Amino acid sequence: MSRFSSIRWRPALLWGLAVLVLGNLGVLAYAAWPSSAEAPPLGQPPLASSRLVLVVHGLGDSADAWPSKVTGAMSAARPSEQGWLLHAYDWNPHSRNALRAASHARAIGAALGRQLAASTELEELHLVAHSVGSFLIHALCQSLRESVAGQSGRVAPQIHAT
């Protein structure tokens, strides 16, 4: 009889598999747990604009990384006299954790959508996102549409996403 045909190793294998499965479920639950992240406010200039380009960074970045460079290049190519306000949005403290960034992005995006819905000036919104920033943009769009739909006689701004 070979030593591999012995059933002694089976309980250890089952315990190992159980630990592995439960560990993975724990990580998934942690990643999907709803976020209570507070959205850094957009501030007055973006909320007072009728045409806004919002650039959102991805995992671990900040607005000082590439979004500021993109908005700078866009402003050089598209003069401000056309009425577009360019804004690099920084949600950095919440974008650092790879497991929680998507959940944080959804919570922050929903809050930003409500902020933008409160702005009666906004007519056009162009959204530029990278990586996990797209979760933020998606939640922003959903929240903005729902919030504007709840306001009688209000037309939602035209939204473009890149």
Salt bridges, closest charged atoms under 4 A:
ASP90 OD1 - HIS57 NE2 3.11
GLU124 OE2 - ARG51 NE 3.05
GLU124 OE1 - HIS160 NE2 3.55
